[in-house]
């Protein structure tokens, strides 16, 4: 099993930045992929960014060049640095861990981009 605890959401003005954190309860190198998804009202949950155990990353087209996923292996934590935020980025952001056997989700953290 994997427990995931997210933090770092909040209210930010358009053009601003936020960094989300996702702390995992076990060694993240044993987790096949870790990623960030987001869901806004009336929309389906969508992939934002993912990082594999090998360190390979992938991003949704809508966030390429603005968001960066990274990890601190010693802290078993994955980060999502979000720059040049715009109102369309407003959503609940969820951390996900896929072990290859099961998938796990964090509780989500709200990101609101508004002036």
N, C-alpha and C positions, 0 to 999 in steps of 0.2 A: 504494500500500500504506500501511497504518497499523499501527504498533507501539504497543501499549498496555501500560503498566506501572502496576500497582496497588500501593497501600501503605495502611497504616493499620489493618489488622485486628488482632484480639487477643482477649483474655479480659476480659470486663467483667461486673460484677454487674447483676442486674435493676434497672431504673430508671436505669442509667448511660447514658453517651454515648460515641460513637466518631465519628471522621471518616475516611472513606475518600477516597483520592486516586487519580486515573487520569490519568497523563501520556501525551499522544498525541505521535506523532513528526512530526506536521504541523499546520498551522493548523486549529484546530477549527472555524473558520467555513466551511471547505470540506467539512466532514463534515455530512451531512444530519441525522443524529441521533446522540446519544451517550447511553448509558443504563447503568443498573446492573441486573443480574439476580442472582438467588440460587438456589442449589440445596442442599437438605439431603438426607441419605441416604434413599433410597426414594421421593423425590419428584421431580417434573419441575422443570426450571428455570423460574423465573417472573420476570416483569418486576417490578422494584421501582419504578424511576423513570426518566424519560427527559427529555432536554432537546434541543430542535431548534436548528438553526443560527440561527434567529430569536429564540431564547431562551424559547420556549414550553415549559412543563413539564407532565408528567403523572405521576400516582402510582397505585400499586396501592392499593386501598381499605384494605388492612391496615396501610399505613404513613402514610396521610394524616394530617397534623397532628403527626406525630412525626419524619418524615424530610424533609430538604430537599436537593434537587439544585441545584447552582450551578456556575459556571465562572469561571475566570480566563483570559481570552482571551490575555493577554500571555504566560502560562505554558503555554498549550495544555493546560490541566488542568481536569478536571471533578471535583467533590467530591460526596460524599454525607454530609451531616451526619445522624447517627442519634441521636435522643434517646428517652428513656423506653423503652429497650430491654427486651425480655422474652425468655424462653427460646425462644419460637417464632421469634424472629429469628435464631437460630443457623443458620448456613449458610456455604457458600463463596460469596462475592460476586464476580461477574465484571463487568468493564467491557466494554461493547460499542460499536462504532462502525459505523454504516451510512452508506456513501457514496452510496448509490443504485445503485451497480454491484456492490459487494461488501460483505460483513460481516466484521468482525474482532473477536477476543476477546483479552482479557488472560488471564494465567495463573490469576487468582483469588486471593482473600485470605480467610482463614478468620476468621469472627466467631463467637465463642462467648459466650453469655450464660448465666452460671451463678453461683450463690452458693457 
